[in-house]
């Protein structure tokens, strides 16, 4: 990425910057928390576990700081090559991080030792999520269990739903960042291209509208993304990859109705994200057992 000659101008000597990895098991609220801290929806969010597959970067900048948040896949025991690649992204985020936000759902009474074993000695905050579902005094035994297992620099009870302690958490993060210049131009909110977020929006709709194995067998690739001038709509051609012909039939639905519903709702969200009208063309393709095929995982961006 080229940087303009003015990129580092007017940066105060005490400027801080660093990487903050958000980690924990599936469905503890990692993506929801990052979106709330940034005030932007960058990571897709669904009720289903393992929605996040990539390390999603969100950048929070101010005159004297830059915090680069890394939303990560939920920590699991891998069952196929896609899972292995996802856990590789988690480990990469942990290695890169100056600070970890280790998330645990407040209503869950027992420490997540599987995830705790993965994070090493990197400085970390213990973040209790979904505090709107439980009285605060009921989490004290959980906090004590965690602090018996590992030292945490801070313990922060939060509720993204209510906005509870989010500004407090952000202030603590910014106070912890090491001194240094920004890594990115201050106007950037992510380093991912628009086509990455467009694919994620489409995949989010598949997670929302389909059940059982279908969402976990799906990969979305942007084949064409054309920004058009004037009053013309941008053109997006996307392929939805599934593993079986039967999955293809379910995804398309009778008379194409199911796929049309995905396309209609995805297009609205894409237009809101890019702030332009969009023509979205979706088609479904079968790639048998793609989750265990190294070549396909590389071409889909899961492995470098």
C-alpha positions in Angstrom: 0.0 0.0 0.0 1.5 3.3 -1.0 1.5 6.1 1.6 1.3 9.7 0.7 4.1 12.1 1.6 1.8 13.6 4.2 1.0 10.3 5.9 3.1 10.9 8.9 2.8 14.7 9.1 1.4 16.3 12.2 1.7 13.1 14.3 2.3 14.0 17.9 5.4 12.6 19.6 3.3 10.7 22.2 1.0 9.1 19.5 0.1 5.5 20.3 -0.8 2.6 18.0 -1.1 -1.1 18.2 -3.0 -4.3 17.3 -5.8 -5.6 19.5 -7.0 -9.2 18.9 -10.5 -10.1 20.0 -10.5 -13.8 20.8 -12.7 -16.5 22.4 -14.9 -19.4 21.5 -17.7 -19.2 18.9 -20.8 -17.0 19.7 -19.3 -15.1 22.6 -19.9 -11.7 20.9 -16.5 -11.0 19.2 -17.9 -9.5 16.0 -20.7 -7.6 17.8 -18.1 -6.1 20.2 -15.8 -4.9 17.4 -18.7 -3.4 15.5 -19.9 -1.6 18.6 -16.4 -0.3 19.4 -15.9 1.0 15.9 -19.5 2.3 15.4 -19.4 0.5 12.0 -20.7 -2.9 10.9 -17.6 -4.5 9.5 -18.0 -8.0 10.7 -21.1 -10.0 9.9 -23.2 -11.2 12.8 -25.6 -14.1 13.1 -26.9 -16.3 15.8 -25.1 -19.3 14.4 -21.6 -20.3 15.7 -18.6 -20.1 13.5 -19.9 -17.2 11.4 -16.5 -15.4 11.3 -14.0 -17.3 9.1 -11.4 -14.6 8.4 -9.4 -12.3 10.6 -11.4 -9.1 10.0 -9.5 -5.8 10.5 -11.3 -2.7 11.9 -9.3 0.5 12.5 -10.2 3.1 15.2 -8.2 6.3 14.8 -8.0 9.6 16.7 -5.6 12.5 16.6 -3.3 10.8 19.2 -4.0 7.1 18.6 -4.7 4.2 16.2 -6.1 0.9 17.5 -6.2 -1.9 14.9 -8.8 -4.4 16.1 -8.6 -8.0 14.8 -11.9 -9.9 14.9 -11.1 -13.6 14.8 -12.9 -16.9 14.2 -14.1 -18.7 17.3 -11.6 -21.1 18.9 -12.7 -24.7 18.2 -11.2 -28.1 17.8 -10.7 -28.4 14.0 -12.6 -31.1 12.1 -11.5 -30.3 8.6 -9.0 -28.2 6.6 -11.2 -25.0 6.6 -11.2 -25.2 10.4 -7.4 -25.6 10.5 -7.1 -22.5 8.3 -9.4 -20.5 10.6 -7.4 -21.5 13.6 -4.3 -20.5 11.8 -5.9 -17.0 11.4 -6.6 -16.9 15.2 -3.0 -17.8 16.0 -1.7 -15.2 13.6 -3.8 -12.5 15.2 -2.6 -13.5 18.7 1.1 -13.4 17.5 0.5 -9.9 15.9 -1.4 -8.5 18.9 -0.1 -6.0 21.4 -3.2 -6.7 23.5 -5.8 -9.4 23.6 -9.5 -9.0 24.5 -10.4 -12.4 25.8 -14.2 -12.7 25.6 -16.5 -14.9 27.8 -20.3 -14.9 28.0 -21.2 -13.8 31.5 -24.1 -16.4 31.8 -21.7 -19.3 31.2 -20.4 -20.3 34.7 -17.2 -22.1 33.9 -13.9 -20.8 32.4 -13.2 -21.5 28.7 -9.9 -23.4 29.3 -9.7 -24.5 25.7 -9.5 -21.0 24.4 -7.4 -19.9 27.4 -4.7 -22.4 26.5 -4.4 -20.8 23.0 -3.5 -17.3 24.0 -0.1 -17.6 25.6 1.4 -14.8 27.6 0.3 -11.8 25.5 -1.2 -9.0 27.8 -4.9 -9.5 27.9 -8.2 -8.0 29.2 -10.9 -10.4 30.4 -14.1 -9.1 28.8 -17.4 -10.5 30.1 -20.1 -10.1 27.4 -23.9 -10.2 27.5 -24.0 -8.7 31.0 -27.6 -7.6 30.4 -28.6 -11.3 30.9 -27.2 -11.7 34.4 -26.8 -9.6 37.7 -23.3 -8.3 38.0 -22.6 -9.9 41.4 -23.3 -13.4 40.0 -20.1 -13.3 37.8 -17.7 -12.8 40.7 -17.0 -16.6 41.1 -16.3 -16.8 37.3 -13.9 -13.9 37.5 -12.1 -15.5 40.4 -11.9 -18.8 38.5 -10.3 -17.0 35.5 -7.8 -15.0 37.6 -6.7 -18.2 39.3 -5.8 -19.5 35.9 -4.1 -16.4 34.3 -3.3 -12.8 35.1 -5.5 -10.3 33.3 -4.6 -6.6 33.1 -8.3 -5.6 33.3 -11.6 -7.2 33.8 -14.4 -5.4 32.0 -18.1 -6.4 32.2 -19.9 -5.3 29.0 -23.2 -5.5 27.1 -23.0 -4.5 23.5 -26.8 -4.7 23.4 -27.1 -1.9 26.1 -23.8 -0.2 25.3 -22.6 -0.9 28.8 -18.9 -0.1 29.5 -18.0 0.1 25.8 -16.5 3.6 26.1 -14.7 2.5 29.3 -13.3 -0.5 27.5 -12.2 1.6 24.5 -10.5 4.1 26.8 -8.6 1.3 28.6 -7.5 -0.2 25.3 -6.2 3.2 24.1 -4.4 3.8 27.4 -2.6 0.4 26.9 -1.4 0.8 23.3 2.4 1.3 22.9 3.8 4.6 21.7 4.4 4.8 17.9 3.1 6.2 14.6 -0.1 5.1 12.9 0.1 2.0 10.6 -2.7 3.2 8.3 -4.0 6.6 7.0 -6.4 8.0 9.7 -9.4 8.0 7.4 -9.2 4.2 6.8 -11.6 1.9 8.8 -10.3 -1.3 7.3 -7.7 -2.6 4.9 -10.1 -5.1 3.3 -11.4 -4.2 -0.2 -15.1 -3.6 -0.8 -15.5 -6.9 -2.5 -14.5 -8.7 0.7 -17.3 -7.0 2.6 -19.8 -7.6 -0.2 -19.0 -11.3 -0.1 -19.4 -11.4 3.6 -22.8 -9.6 3.4 -24.1 -12.3 1.0 -22.8 -15.0 3.3 -24.5 -13.4 6.2 -27.8 -13.7 4.5 -27.2 -17.4 3.8 -26.6 -17.9 7.5 -29.8 -16.1 8.4 -32.1 -17.9 6.0 -30.8 -21.4 5.9 -30.4 -24.1 8.5 -28.5 -27.2 9.5 -25.4 -27.8 7.3 -26.2 -25.4 4.4 -24.5 -22.2 5.9 -21.4 -24.1 6.9 -21.0 -25.6 3.4 -21.2 -22.2 1.7 -18.4 -20.0 0.3 -19.1 -16.8 -1.5 -16.8 -15.5 -4.2 -17.1 -12.1 -6.0 -16.4 -12.9 -9.7 -16.9 -9.4 -11.0 -17.2 -6.0 -9.2 -17.6 -3.1 -11.6 -18.0 0.5 -10.3 -19.9 2.4 -12.9 -20.2 6.1 -13.5 -23.1 8.4 -13.7 -26.5 7.0 -12.9 -25.6 3.4 -13.7 -25.7 0.9 -10.9 -22.5 -0.8 -9.9 -22.4 -4.4 -11.1 -21.7 -7.3 -8.8 -21.5 -10.9 -10.0 -21.1 -13.4 -7.1 -21.0 -17.2 -7.0 -22.2 -19.1 -4.0 -20.2 -22.3 -3.6 -21.8 -25.4 -2.1 -20.5 -29.0 -1.6 -23.5 -31.0 -2.9 -26.1 -30.9 -5.7 -28.8 -31.3 -3.0 -27.4 -28.2 -1.3 -27.6 -26.3 -4.5 -31.3 -27.2 -4.9 -32.1 -26.1 -1.4 -30.2 -22.8 -1.8 -32.0 -21.9 -5.0 -35.4 -23.0 -3.8 -38.6 -23.6 -5.8 -38.6 -21.4 -8.9 -35.5 -19.6 -7.6 -37.5 -17.9 -4.8 -35.0 -18.7 -2.0 -32.0 -17.4 -3.8 -34.0 -14.3 -4.9 -34.7 -13.5 -1.2 -31.0 -13.8 -0.4 -30.2 -11.5 -3.3 -32.8 -8.9 -2.5 -31.8 -8.5 1.2 -28.1 -8.7 0.4 -28.4 -6.0 -2.2 -30.0 -3.6 0.2 -27.2 -4.1 2.7 -24.5 -3.8 0.0 -26.0 -0.6 -1.2 -26.1 0.8 2.3 -22.4 -0.2 2.8 -21.0 1.2 -0.5 -23.5 4.1 -0.6 -24.3 3.5 -4.2 -27.0 1.6 -6.1 -26.0 -1.9 -7.0 -27.1 -4.6 -9.5 -26.4 -8.0 -7.8 -26.3 -11.2 -9.8 -26.1 -14.5 -7.8 -25.4 -18.0 -9.1 -24.7 -21.2 -7.3 -21.8 -23.6 -8.1 -21.0 -27.0 -6.7 -17.4 -27.8 -5.5 -17.4 -31.1 -3.8 -15.7 -31.2 -0.4 -14.2 -27.8 -0.9 -13.6 -27.4 2.9 -10.9 -30.1 2.7 -9.2 -29.1 -0.6 -6.0 -27.1 -0.1 -6.0 -25.6 -3.6 -9.5 -24.2 -3.2 -8.9 -22.9 0.3 -5.9 -21.0 -1.1 -7.9 -19.6 -4.0 -10.7 -18.6 -1.6 -8.3 -16.6 0.6 -8.2 -18.9 3.7 -4.5 -19.8 3.2 -1.7 -17.6 1.9 
